Amino acid sequence: MTTDTRVLEAPDWDRWFATLERAFGGAVANSSEERESSRAVTEYERSVGVWEGDACVGTASAFSFGLTVPGGARVPAAGVTMVSVAATHRRRGILTSMMRRQLDDVRSWGEPVALLTASEPDIYGRFGYGAATRQLSAEIDTSRVSFRVPANTDGTEGPDGIRLRYAALDDARASIESVYARLVPSRPGMLERRPGWENKLLVDPPEARDGASAFQCVLARRGEGEGAETVGYALFRVKPTWDEAGPKGTVVVNKVLAVDPVAYATLWRFLGDIDLTSTVSVSNLPVDDPFQFFVSDVRRSNLRVRDSLYVRLVEVGAALAARTYQTPVDMVLEVEDAFCPWNEGRWRLTGDEKGASCERTADTADLSLSVRELGSMYLGDTSAAALAGAGRVRESRPGALTEASVAFGSPVAPWLPHGF
């Protein structure tokens, strides 16, 4: 039978989502609450299904995000998600056809960048996606490690003016979202998201807890009375464990965010001091996260790094012009992009810390690379020199590699704060 690719309609969502769930071994939604939260954020007009008769055999969707880029601007971006092909229909070109349809759609929507988190990174490199951020995880031995709180701005020691209070999730929702929104411009890779995500990210089904508690939330507030403001929060679980020697539970951190160093360190010190626990486990922090400099012994924090966000430049000129550059840059990039041929060719990038332009040119290339490498460089995590060491960027003008490596960098590491 032939297949038909069409935009998802609400009555078809259950069959469409069931295809996705089956492709991921049933691990997409652990409960009806999670399932309904996924339905609530689905953007139907940005989702497609591949159908063979009445059977759905392929799925793909794209969320509407604003992506923070170096310089602090938010660029419209398509958050590619819920991609699957039925195991019975592999190697028939269904994934390629969906990626083709989706990138054409993203271009028509005027979004110069597409994003995804890859279940298998090798799949998406052939469609032009490059690894653009990394994430840090840690297992902190709090029986041996303590947290130092930095001095206040007036030079006094300790978390003066910071008060920590437990809060019910429903009561804390607005405060959590407010702290997050304040931080979105501060780091490349962070996502400005549509309403509804504040609910999805707090869904807490018992099936997902792996023996730990329900979510607990602590707010950090500065000031007294009506003038007090929430300046940070910690969202976490506690997983109790005991052995012959006594309690050795784990604090499983979902998120810790704060608007200043004192509030941030105060929350970390609280997490490290919770009774009946001896470990703090966290799976997604920026690779330059300040917690590494709060701890008394970083070796006993067991740090690990892995890939996180993958970026694809859908419109090379618009994407490169949307960010700023650490140092002045004026160079010609020769871009290879067989999957989106409108990006093929030479582009003159001119910019600095105030802004940039990127236009077509016939001038001689200074650097040659594929759109995948540009995606990896885009947020400032991966340097052109590192990619050149792997033979993936080629220098034609001496000095261009160093110029690009410095200019494309970011003073803070890019970071994807949550999956999608």
LUMVEXNU-431278 format. One record per residue (C-alpha): residue in three letters; residue number from 1; x, y, z. Coordinates in steps of 0.001 Angstrom, whole numbers, always signed. Layout:
N
res,n,x,y,z
ala,NUM,X,Y,Z
...
//
This chain:
420
res,n,x,y,z
met,1,+0,+0,+0
thr,2,+1068,+3587,-556
thr,3,+1535,+5987,+2338
asp,4,+15,+9429,+2865
thr,5,+1714,+12187,+4888
arg,6,-670,+14744,+6341
val,7,-984,+17325,+9094
leu,8,-2189,+15869,+12369
glu,9,-5796,+16466,+13360
ala,10,-7081,+16258,+16932
pro,11,-9286,+13142,+16418
asp,12,-6218,+11210,+15187
trp,13,-3969,+12115,+18128
asp,14,-4466,+8906,+20121
arg,15,-3520,+6631,+17218
trp,16,-659,+8936,+16264
phe,17,+727,+8997,+19825
ala,18,+299,+5236,+20188
thr,19,+2623,+4809,+17187
leu,20,+5207,+6968,+18926
glu,21,+4862,+5062,+22190
arg,22,+5272,+1679,+20508
ala,23,+8405,+2861,+18666
phe,24,+9959,+3877,+22004
gly,25,+9011,+649,+23728
gly,26,+6109,+2210,+25603
ala,27,+8433,+4610,+27479
val,28,+6983,+7939,+26314
ala,29,+4214,+8388,+28905
asn,30,+4193,+6598,+32260
ser,31,+661,+7637,+33187
ser,32,-2551,+9133,+31872
glu,33,-1421,+12447,+33399
glu,34,+1771,+12430,+31334
arg,35,-178,+11418,+28256
glu,36,-2616,+14297,+28667
ser,37,+193,+16776,+29304
ser,38,+1752,+15691,+25987
arg,39,-1575,+16147,+24252
ala,40,-1947,+19629,+25780
val,41,+1347,+20941,+24348
thr,42,+1060,+19247,+20936
glu,43,+901,+21865,+18189
tyr,44,-1311,+20106,+15672
glu,45,-609,+22431,+12768
arg,46,+3140,+21699,+13244
ser,47,+2738,+17918,+13454
val,48,+2539,+15298,+10716
gly,49,+1632,+11640,+10548
val,50,+2432,+9100,+7861
trp,51,-540,+6834,+7235
glu,52,-931,+3557,+5395
gly,53,-4669,+3209,+5131
asp,54,-5991,+3598,+8673
ala,55,-2654,+2726,+10287
cys,56,-257,+5432,+11451
val,57,+3312,+4362,+10595
gly,58,+5268,+7579,+11194
thr,59,+5129,+10646,+13455
ala,60,+6905,+13978,+13739
ser,61,+6158,+17290,+15411
ala,62,+7791,+20646,+16153
phe,63,+7252,+22917,+19137
ser,64,+7391,+26714,+18871
phe,65,+10333,+27965,+20924
gly,66,+12446,+31055,+21215
leu,67,+16102,+29982,+21390
thr,68,+18535,+32214,+23281
val,69,+21670,+32750,+21194
pro,70,+25005,+34423,+22028
gly,71,+24260,+38075,+22652
gly,72,+20968,+37325,+24427
ala,73,+18536,+37548,+21499
arg,74,+15743,+34995,+21156
val,75,+15545,+33391,+17711
pro,76,+12354,+31621,+16551
ala,77,+13150,+27924,+16539
ala,78,+11384,+24656,+15789
gly,79,+11794,+22109,+18579
val,80,+11683,+18841,+16638
thr,81,+10046,+16136,+18711
met,82,+7941,+12964,+18776
val,83,+9714,+11495,+15729
ser,84,+9129,+7804,+15103
val,85,+8731,+5191,+12379
ala,86,+6905,+1906,+12939
ala,87,+9313,-1037,+13115
thr,88,+7328,-2705,+10324
his,89,+8072,+214,+7989
arg,90,+11780,+878,+8500
arg,91,+14146,+1474,+5568
arg,92,+11396,+2673,+3253
gly,93,+12429,+6353,+3305
ile,94,+9663,+7393,+5721
leu,95,+11996,+9214,+8137
thr,96,+13747,+11008,+5280
ser,97,+10423,+12096,+3802
met,98,+9257,+13443,+7166
met,99,+12532,+15336,+7691
arg,100,+12229,+16758,+4185
arg,101,+8624,+17872,+4824
gln,102,+9459,+19257,+8233
leu,103,+12466,+21356,+7206
asp,104,+10514,+22767,+4280
asp,105,+7731,+23669,+6720
val,106,+10130,+25241,+9219
arg,107,+11560,+27395,+6448
ser,108,+8061,+28477,+5388
trp,109,+7279,+29423,+9007
gly,110,+10221,+31845,+8998
glu,111,+12157,+29982,+11697
pro,112,+15883,+29952,+10850
val,113,+16842,+27213,+13320
ala,114,+15605,+23703,+14151
leu,115,+16474,+21881,+17388
leu,116,+16213,+18379,+18766
thr,117,+17468,+15995,+21410
ala,118,+18599,+12814,+19704
ser,119,+17695,+9341,+20907
glu,120,+20430,+8151,+18525
pro,121,+22774,+10973,+17431
asp,122,+23977,+9247,+14269
ile,123,+20477,+9379,+12773
tyr,124,+20198,+13145,+12622
gly,125,+23675,+14082,+11465
arg,126,+22711,+13096,+7931
phe,127,+19926,+15691,+8060
gly,128,+22322,+18475,+9094
tyr,129,+21943,+18500,+12877
gly,130,+25126,+19050,+14895
ala,131,+25734,+18589,+18631
ala,132,+25601,+22143,+20004
thr,133,+25391,+21833,+23790
arg,134,+26505,+19415,+26478
gln,135,+25148,+18678,+29916
leu,136,+26880,+17916,+33189
ser,137,+25721,+15288,+35655
ala,138,+27022,+14635,+39166
glu,139,+26765,+12218,+42076
ile,140,+27904,+14257,+45079
asp,141,+29023,+12394,+48194
thr,142,+27546,+14770,+50762
ser,143,+28969,+12733,+53627
arg,144,+32367,+14050,+52486
val,145,+31511,+17197,+50520
ser,146,+30224,+20526,+51839
phe,147,+28936,+23610,+50007
arg,148,+30354,+27093,+50516
val,149,+28017,+30081,+50207
pro,150,+29776,+33105,+48657
ala,151,+29864,+36504,+50304
asn,152,+26965,+38900,+49804
thr,153,+27385,+41936,+47599
asp,154,+28136,+44052,+50678
gly,155,+30972,+41701,+51624
thr,156,+29218,+40030,+54550
glu,157,+29348,+36268,+54893
gly,158,+26435,+33884,+54527
pro,159,+22996,+33946,+52930
asp,160,+21723,+37117,+54601
gly,161,+18167,+37913,+53572
ile,162,+17569,+34510,+51938
arg,163,+14757,+32446,+53395
leu,164,+13993,+28906,+52243
arg,165,+10451,+27578,+52422
tyr,166,+8756,+24404,+51222
ala,167,+5927,+25100,+48781
ala,168,+3226,+22935,+47211
leu,169,+3729,+22595,+43457
asp,170,+440,+24297,+42623
asp,171,+1372,+27245,+44841
ala,172,+4930,+27417,+43496
arg,173,+4129,+27126,+39790
ala,174,+4046,+30870,+39061
ser,175,+7231,+31512,+41069
ile,176,+9083,+28698,+39301
glu,177,+8097,+30069,+35912
ser,178,+9060,+33613,+36919
val,179,+12582,+32580,+37977
tyr,180,+13017,+30544,+34801
ala,181,+11852,+33437,+32586
arg,182,+14340,+35821,+34222
leu,183,+17175,+33436,+33380
val,184,+16243,+32653,+29751
pro,185,+18262,+35591,+28277
ser,186,+21327,+34788,+30360
arg,187,+22608,+31657,+28627
pro,188,+22599,+30447,+24986
gly,189,+20529,+27313,+24480
met,190,+17777,+28234,+26917
leu,191,+14218,+28098,+25614
glu,192,+11466,+30678,+25703
arg,193,+8385,+28462,+25648
arg,194,+4652,+28696,+25142
pro,195,+2140,+28628,+28021
gly,196,+1403,+25088,+29127
trp,197,+4988,+23987,+29590
glu,198,+4929,+25096,+33222
asn,199,+2372,+22331,+33740
lys,200,+4012,+19632,+31616
leu,201,+7381,+19936,+33344
leu,202,+5813,+19462,+36778
val,203,+3850,+16302,+35946
asp,204,+4803,+13791,+38621
pro,205,+3383,+10280,+38079
pro,206,+4290,+7676,+40713
glu,207,+5461,+5365,+37912
ala,208,+8342,+7746,+37132
arg,209,+9726,+8032,+40679
asp,210,+11811,+4835,+40836
gly,211,+11253,+4468,+44560
ala,212,+11773,+8125,+45380
ser,213,+9296,+10599,+46834
ala,214,+6942,+12843,+44945
phe,215,+8428,+16138,+43810
gln,216,+9365,+18448,+46660
cys,217,+9827,+22166,+46047
val,218,+11747,+24717,+48076
leu,219,+11621,+28414,+47178
ala,220,+14399,+30863,+47993
arg,221,+13000,+34275,+48857
arg,222,+14810,+37520,+49643
gly,223,+13283,+40239,+51759
glu,224,+10396,+40471,+54168
gly,225,+6628,+40756,+53886
glu,226,+4992,+41974,+50705
gly,227,+8318,+43209,+49361
ala,228,+9883,+39730,+49371
glu,229,+10698,+38214,+45979
thr,230,+11391,+34667,+44887
val,231,+14985,+34498,+43680
gly,232,+15409,+30764,+43209
tyr,233,+13952,+27314,+43609
ala,234,+14913,+23659,+43972
leu,235,+12716,+20878,+42621
phe,236,+13783,+17431,+43838
arg,237,+12858,+14006,+45188
val,238,+14259,+12080,+48129
lys,239,+14984,+8376,+47668
pro,240,+15403,+6705,+51063
thr,241,+17967,+3918,+51410
trp,242,+19327,+2178,+54497
asp,243,+22100,-294,+55199
glu,244,+23577,-1850,+58353
ala,245,+25254,+1439,+59245
gly,246,+22096,+3507,+58946
pro,247,+20491,+5910,+56460
lys,248,+22161,+6688,+53132
gly,249,+19388,+8213,+51049
thr,250,+19749,+10145,+47790
val,251,+18455,+13592,+46900
val,252,+17475,+13328,+43227
val,253,+17578,+16842,+41801
asn,254,+15264,+17778,+38961
lys,255,+16194,+21461,+38756
val,256,+17959,+24152,+40781
leu,257,+17782,+27699,+39430
ala,258,+18466,+31069,+41025
val,259,+19023,+34620,+39868
asp,260,+22191,+35295,+41903
pro,261,+25142,+33331,+43342
val,262,+24149,+33610,+47012
ala,263,+20631,+32266,+46429
tyr,264,+21997,+29490,+44202
ala,265,+24623,+28356,+46698
thr,266,+22114,+28516,+49557
leu,267,+19820,+26108,+47695
trp,268,+22697,+23724,+46996
arg,269,+23786,+23783,+50634
phe,270,+20222,+22962,+51656
leu,271,+20122,+19987,+49268
gly,272,+23422,+18696,+50653
asp,273,+22182,+18901,+54253
ile,274,+18859,+17049,+54017
asp,275,+18550,+14563,+56861
leu,276,+18996,+10812,+56252
thr,277,+20766,+11357,+52902
ser,278,+24391,+11046,+51836
thr,279,+24230,+11662,+48072
val,280,+22924,+14413,+45810
ser,281,+22307,+13217,+42253
val,282,+21732,+15636,+39387
ser,283,+21617,+14819,+35676
asn,284,+21418,+18112,+33772
leu,285,+23553,+21153,+34560
pro,286,+25585,+23516,+32341
val,287,+29143,+22261,+31928
asp,288,+30391,+25456,+33614
asp,289,+27816,+25341,+36410
pro,290,+28926,+27319,+39496
phe,291,+28137,+24427,+41832
gln,292,+31578,+23030,+40904
phe,293,+33123,+25994,+42722
phe,294,+30814,+25811,+45751
val,295,+31802,+22237,+46631
ser,296,+34672,+21478,+48968
asp,297,+35842,+18474,+46913
val,298,+34959,+18348,+43223
arg,299,+36526,+14880,+42806
arg,300,+33935,+13420,+45153
ser,301,+31225,+14983,+42986
asn,302,+31779,+12373,+40226
leu,303,+31238,+14646,+37235
arg,304,+30231,+13315,+33805
val,305,+29511,+15106,+30527
arg,306,+27356,+14061,+27548
asp,307,+25831,+15599,+24432
ser,308,+22487,+17368,+24767
leu,309,+20928,+19763,+22219
tyr,310,+21393,+19312,+18456
val,311,+21037,+22360,+16193
arg,312,+20259,+22620,+12490
leu,313,+20537,+25938,+10638
val,314,+17511,+26043,+8333
glu,315,+18382,+29478,+6924
val,316,+22142,+29977,+7246
gly,317,+22137,+33715,+6547
ala,318,+19323,+34587,+8952
ala,319,+20612,+32291,+11691
leu,320,+24183,+33622,+11660
ala,321,+22941,+37219,+11512
ala,322,+20698,+36675,+14550
arg,323,+23524,+36218,+17064
thr,324,+26482,+38364,+18072
tyr,325,+30192,+37503,+18056
gln,326,+32773,+37834,+20841
thr,327,+35338,+39545,+18625
pro,328,+35065,+41234,+15221
val,329,+34688,+38721,+12421
asp,330,+34765,+39213,+8650
met,331,+35070,+36010,+6680
val,332,+33603,+33958,+3860
leu,333,+32161,+30575,+4748
glu,334,+31650,+27933,+2065
val,335,+28746,+25812,+3262
glu,336,+27836,+22296,+2146
asp,337,+24173,+21390,+2601
ala,338,+22836,+18796,+187
phe,339,+19626,+18252,+2170
cys,340,+18676,+21966,+2181
pro,341,+20345,+23183,-1029
trp,342,+19218,+26783,-546
asn,343,+22033,+27012,+2047
glu,344,+24738,+25729,-328
gly,345,+27477,+28114,-1369
arg,346,+29465,+31029,+11
trp,347,+28328,+33423,+2734
arg,348,+30127,+36520,+3992
leu,349,+29722,+36827,+7753
thr,350,+30508,+40229,+9239
gly,351,+29856,+40978,+12878
asp,352,+30975,+41798,+16405
glu,353,+29500,+42032,+19906
lys,354,+26836,+44494,+18713
gly,355,+25365,+42603,+15765
ala,356,+26038,+40850,+12486
ser,357,+25091,+40388,+8857
cys,358,+25456,+37327,+6664
glu,359,+24939,+37635,+2915
arg,360,+25612,+35670,-266
thr,361,+28962,+36360,-1924
ala,362,+31146,+35202,-4798
asp,363,+34356,+35959,-2885
thr,364,+36944,+33297,-2148
ala,365,+36156,+31122,+877
asp,366,+38137,+31468,+4115
leu,367,+36651,+28379,+5764
ser,368,+34779,+25410,+4292
leu,369,+32414,+23252,+6315
ser,370,+29027,+21573,+6260
val,371,+25869,+22913,+7837
arg,372,+26260,+20219,+10523
glu,373,+29489,+21836,+11748
leu,374,+27818,+25263,+11718
gly,375,+25102,+23818,+13940
ser,376,+27711,+22578,+16408
met,377,+29421,+25992,+16450
tyr,378,+26248,+28069,+16547
leu,379,+25751,+28451,+20303
gly,380,+29428,+28728,+21172
asp,381,+30115,+25311,+22722
thr,382,+32204,+23727,+19953
ser,383,+35057,+25625,+18309
ala,384,+35948,+25651,+14642
ala,385,+39497,+24648,+15639
ala,386,+38235,+21534,+17440
leu,387,+36226,+20523,+14385
ala,388,+39189,+21239,+12122
gly,389,+41217,+18820,+14238
ala,390,+38734,+16152,+13183
gly,391,+38990,+17185,+9524
arg,392,+35462,+18628,+9496
val,393,+36414,+22311,+8945
arg,394,+38963,+23339,+6322
glu,395,+40923,+26588,+6440
ser,396,+41800,+28384,+3193
arg,397,+42953,+31740,+4609
pro,398,+45619,+31493,+7318
gly,399,+44244,+32841,+10589
ala,400,+40587,+32337,+9666
leu,401,+40285,+29269,+11901
thr,402,+41479,+31153,+14983
glu,403,+39295,+34129,+14117
ala,404,+36196,+31968,+13853
ser,405,+37000,+29919,+16949
val,406,+37208,+33008,+19133
ala,407,+34374,+34963,+17521
phe,408,+31828,+32121,+17634
gly,409,+32541,+31421,+21316
ser,410,+30351,+32263,+24304
pro,411,+31461,+33585,+27714
val,412,+29074,+31100,+29358
ala,413,+28496,+27549,+28190
pro,414,+25251,+27026,+26263
trp,415,+22741,+24788,+27999
leu,416,+19412,+23133,+27268
pro,417,+17475,+23353,+30563
his,418,+14947,+20608,+29817
gly,419,+14057,+18089,+27178
phe,420,+11154,+18286,+24746
//
